[in-house]
Amino acid sequence: MTEWSYTFKVWAIRKREYRKPYQLRWKVGEREHSESFLTLGLAESRRAQLVTAAREGEPFDVDSGLPKSRVAKARDISWYEHARNYIEMKWDDSPASTRRTLAEAMATVTPTFVKDTKGMPDARAVRTALYGWAFNKNRWSEETPPDVAKILEWFERKSLATSALSDLVLVRSGLRAISRKLDGKTAAPGTISRKRAIFYNSLEFAVEAELLTDNPLTRIKWKAPEQVVEEVDPACVPNPEQVAKLLAGVRDQSPRGRRLAAFFGCMYFAAARPAEVIGLRLRDCDLPRRGWGLLKLRETRPRSGSAWTDSGESHDRRGLKHRPRKAVRHVPIPPELVALLRWHVTAYGTAPDGRLFQTSRGGLIQDTGYGEVWAEARTRALTTSQFDSALAKRPYDLRHAAVSTWLSSGVEPQLVAERAGHSVGVLFRVYAKFLKDGDEAANAKISARLGLRG
């Protein structure tokens, strides 16, 4: 941590019999400093700089003896180097999906902070080089392809100093960059919000590194596009009868489909996310011969790409979404799912690590694979008009179907939120249209109560 002092004293220049005969001496706080020069003019120039800084009220660094403005200049690095330092700082504590988001944000703003655009490569090539190599720490030890190396060398030469971002006009151009896609169209509100948060955090890191005196984003009046509330559209959500037909369409289409019947069953009967089902182990399942069972969801295996994970596998290994790493979500499951899982274990066993679901070759279930099975199930289970609609378009709609079924059955929202792994606030926001179905019943209860009072 830099120690600053406003106590400054400077002595007259003295001449000695040395190679650099003119010595300037000054004192900051209780520490003395000196510097020697070849000519008297150079010594007087430096003395004048120090005196001017003191008169203007600048603090001095006790260790180096330099005024704050000169210390900042000495420490200054390019934005490109700072962005890489920021990625390195965040990398180890970030899951693979967050690493991708960090890299995407830095790759978006970095082309804006350059001295000029002369010789700048194609925008898509730039994005590929920055996103896939410059800001992917896993690849820093790999040999960089020649075309990528050429682009990164260009940014090393052309990148502005980080201190240049004290210019609010320049920072605003960075905000403009995160608001646009490569084709020039406006990016989605959620994407803009995430990138702005990362950009803000990278500038905070620059303040911590004493490359900037403050975060310039705090001084800019800028409003991001409003984010659309992510309500579930009831037109996407299948009812129990339609789900039954869809699960039959999964089971009956092929050996691969039969292997995935219980996988989709977990998404519907337990409202589990696909990444949670991929990581589900037998030891976390209570599957009695009769009655209700229990799933203990404790891990997710989201597919982030092998370039971003520490293991080199395409799936990351994380705790539950928006929960502490060791959190466990207990979800009671009906006899229908208990029977389906017991049949699955009998038919296919488990993976060496205890996972319930694996490919025929023992690998992790891939989203492309189960997506193809689901698409085929829709052709088998739905009418032509239903197939052409948004009904059950994605496997994730099974989770929406589970939550909406619980709500329409009269289960208390707080309990529904707990089982689905939501906060109550998110439940009310995302499933607002399904909660409105209870208005008529609520009105009847109120009327009955008012009648008693009368």
N, C-alpha and C positions, 0 to 999 in steps of 0.2 A: 504494500500500500504506500502510495506516494505521500511524503510529509511535506506540507506547504508552510511557508513562513513569509510574513510581510516585513520582517526585520532584515534590512539590507544596508550594507556599508561598502564603499569602494575607495581604494587608495589611489594615489597618483601613480602613473606609470614610471617604472624604474628601469634603468639600463644596466646590463651586466655583461661580463665577458664570456658569452656563450654563443652557440651557433644561431640561436634565436634570441637576440640580446634584449628585446623589449618585453618586460613582464608586467602583466596586469593581475592585480590581486583584489579580491573582494570577499565579503563575508555574508553568509545567509544564516540567520539564526545564530548558532554558536559554532558553525563550521566554516572554515576558511577554504577558498578556492583560488586557483591561479591558472593562467594560460600565457604562453610565450609566443611572440610573433617576430617575423623577420624584419619588419619595418615599423616605424613609429606610427605611420598612418593607419596600418591595420589594427594596431593596439588601440589607438584612439577611437577608431570606428566601433570596435567591440565594446569599449567602455561606454560610448554614447548609446549603444543599443541597450545595455543593462540599465543605465541611468534613466533612459526614456521609459522603459518598462516599469521601473520603480515609481516614477512620477505619475504614470497612468494607473497606478494602483494594482498592478499585476502581482499575484503571489509568486514566490520563487520556490523551486524544488530544492530542498535542503541537501539531498544527495548529490545532484549534478550541479547545483548552483545556478541553473538556468531559469529564466522566467517561464511561466506556464505556456505562453504562445510558442516558444521555441521547443519546449519539451514535447508538446503535442505534435509539432512538425517532425521532430526526430523520431517519434514513435509511429507516425502515420504509415499505413500500408494501403495497398490498393483494395478496392471493393471486392475484386475477385478473390484475393487472398483472404480477406476478412470473411467472405461468404464460406469459403472452404474451412476456415477456423471454426465458424459457427456450426457447420455440419459436423465437424469432428467433435465439438463440445456436446452436441445433442445425441450423437449416434448411439453410443453404448446403452443409454437408458431409454431408447425409443424402440417400440415394436416395428416390425418390417413395414407395415402399412403406413406408419407415421414417417418413417425414413423416406418412403416414396413421396409423401406429401411435402416434406421439407425440401427434398431435391427439386420437386416440381416448382415450388414457390421461388427458390433461389434461381432456377433456370429461367423463370419468367422475368424477374426484375433485373438480372445481371446484364443482359444486352442493352438496357437503357443507360447504364452508368459507364459509358465509354467516352473517350476524348473526341472521337469522330467515328463515322461509319465507313470510312474508306477501306475497302478490302474486306468488309464483313461478309462472311459466307451466307448462303441461303438460310432463311429463318428456320426451316425444319431441320437442316443439318446442324445448325447452332443448338436448337433445343435438344436434339439427340445427343450431341457431344456433352453439353452441360448436364442434362438430366441423367444420362446413362453413365458418364465417366467423371466429370469434374466434381459432381456432388454425390457420387456413390462411393463411400469410403471403402466398401468391399473390393472395389476395382483399383484402388490406388496402388496396390502392389503388383497389378497385372501389367503386361506389356500393352501400351496404348496403340491402337491401329494408326497408321500414318496419317490418314485423312482426319481422324479425330485429334491427333496430336497437333496437327497444323492449326486447327480451329482453336484449341486451348492455348497454344502459343500466341495467337493473335490477341486473345483476351488478356493474357499476361502483359502484353505490350500496351494495349489500348485502355485498360481499365482505369477509371478515375480513382483518385485517392479517396479513402473512406471519409476523410474530413470534408470533402466536397459536398457531402450530403447535408451539410448545415444549410445549404441553399434550398429553400422551400420549393422553389419552382422545379428543381431537379427531383426532389422527393415526390412532388405531385405527378411528375411524369412516370415515376415508378408505380404509383397508384393507378394511373391510366393503363399501364401495362398489365397489371393483375386483373383489370376489369375486362380484358379482351382475350379472345381465343386467337389461335394462330391465323385463322381465316379472317380476323378483324371483327367478327361478331361479338356481341356482349356475352360474357361468360355467365354461368349460372350463379345466382346470389350466394348459394352455399359455398361454391368454389372461391368466389371473390372474398367472402368472409374468412375462409381458412387461410388463404394466401396473405391477406392483410394482417391477420394475427401473427403469422410467421414472420412477415416483413417487420412488423412492430417489434417482435421479440429479437430479431437480428440486430435492430438498431439499439435496443436496450443493451445487448451484448457489446456493441460498439462503445456505448457510454461506460460500461464496466471496464472495458479495455482502455478507457481514456483516449479513444479516437474521436469521440464527439463529446461536447460539453453537456448536451441534453438530447432527448429524443425528439427530432424535428416533427414526427407525426403528431405529437401532442399540440403543435402550433398550427396545424392545417385544418381548416374547416372543409370536411369532405364527407359525403354521405354515400355509403354503399347502397346498391339497389336492395329494396326490401326482400327478405327471404320469404318465399311462399311457405305457408304452414303445410306441413306434410301430413295432411289428413288422408286416411285410407278411403279410397273410393269404394262404396258398397258394390258397384258393378263388377269389381275385380274379385269379390269374395264369394266362393262357392258355399252353398248350404250343405248340411250333412248328407242329404241324398246324393248330391252331385259329387261330394268328396268320396263317398262310397264307390261310385262308378269310376272315378279317376284312379283310386287305389286299385280297383280291379283291373283297370286298363294298364296300370304299371305291372301288376303281378302276372297277367296273362300274356304279355307281348313277347317275352323272350327270357332266356336264363338270366341275362343281365337285369331285366326288369324284376324277376323274382328276388334277386339278391338285394334289390333296392326297395322292396315293398315296405319293410319295417323302417327303413331310413325315412321314407316319406311319412310313414305312420307316426314317427316321433315328432315330426314337424307339425302334424295336425293334432294328435291327441295330447301332446305335451307342450305345444307352442314353442318348440325349440328352434333356434336359428340353425341354418345348415352347418355353419362352422362348429357349433356346439355338438351337433350329432356326429360329425366326422371324428371328433375327439372322444366320444362317449365310450367308456370301458365297462366291461361286464361287472366288475367289482362295485361300480357305482349304480347298479340296478338291483332293486328289490323286486323279484318276480315270483310271487307266490302262486300256488296251483289254483287258488280260488281268490276272488275279490280283487280289490285295488292294490296296485304296486306303487313303487316310488323310484323316480330318477333323481340322482344327485349330480347336477351339472356343475362342473368345476373348471372346465378347460375349453378353449376354442382353438380351432385350427384353420384360421383364415388363409386363403391363398393369396400370397403377396408377390410371388416370383422368387426364384432361387438367387437372383442377383442381390436381393435385399435382406435375406435372412442370414443369421450367423451360422446356421447348420448347413447351408447350401441346398436345403430342401425347398420346394416350391411353397409349402405351407409353413406358416409361422406357428409358434406355440405360445399361447397367451392365456391369461385368466379370463373371466367373464367380462363382457362388454360393460364399460363404465362402472366396474366394481374392483375392489382391492384384489390383488393377485391371488390370494388364498380363499377368496369368498366362494361359497357353495350355495347353489340355488336348489331347493328341494321342490320337486314337482310331482304331486300324486298323479298316477296314471290309471285310466279305467281298465277293466278286465280285457277289453278288446286289444289294447296295445300290449298288455302283459302277455296275452296268448300269441300275438304276432312276434314279439321279441323272443319268447321261449322257442317258437318254431324256427326262427332265424338262427338262434344259437345251435339248435339241434342240426339244422341243415348245413350251416356254413362254419360253425365254430367261431373262434376269435383269432385276431392277429397275434403274433408273438408278444406284443406289448399289452395285450388284453383288450384292444379296440374291438367293438362289435362289428364295425363296417369296414370292409376292405374290398379291393378289386379282386378279380379272379386270380391275379398274380400276386396278391398280398399287399398291394400298394394302397395309398390313401385315395379315398373317393375324390374324383375331380368334378368341378362344377360343369365342365363341358360334357362329361359323361352323363351325369344325372339330369342335365338339361335336355339332352337328346331323348332320354327315356321319358321325361315329362312331356315333351312336345308330342311324342308318339301317343302317350296316354290320352292327351286332349283330343287327338283325332279319333280315338276309339270310344271315348266316353261322352263327348259333347255332340250336340246337334250342329248342323252347319251354321246356323245363326249364332249359336253360343261360341263355336270355334272362332268365328270371325270377330267376336267381341273381345273385350278385355278380361272376360271371366277366367280366373285361374291361369292367367297368362304366364305367371312365374311360379316356380315351386314355393317361393317365399309367401305366396298368397295363402298357402296352407296354414302358416302361422297366424296370418290375419284372420283366417276362418276360425281357428281355435279360440282366439281372444274374443271375437265377435260372438261365438257360440256361448262362451262362458258368460259374457255380459247379458246376452238375451235370455239366458237361463236364470238370471236373477242373482248370480254370484256377486258379492260386494266388490265394487271397483278396487278397493285397497287390496283384497285378496287376489283378484285377477292380476293387478300390477305386480304383486310379489311373485306369483307363479310365472308370469311372462318375463320377468326381469326388467320391468320398467319402473320409473317413478310414477306416482299417481298423477303428477302434472303432465307427464308425457302421455300417459294413457288417456287423460281427458282431451288432450290436444289432438292426438293422432286418431283416436277412435270416437271423436265427438259425434259423428253422424249415427253411430250405433247406440250411443248413450241417449240420444234424443228419442229413440223408440220407446223409452220408458215414460215419456211425458204423460201419456194418457192414463197409465196406471197411477202415476204420482198424483195427477189431478183428482182421480177418483178417491185416493186416500185422503187428500186434503178436504175434498167435499164431504166425505164421511165424517171427518173430525169436526168440521164447521157445523155439520148437522147436529152432532152431539151437543155442541155448545148452545145451539138454538133450543 
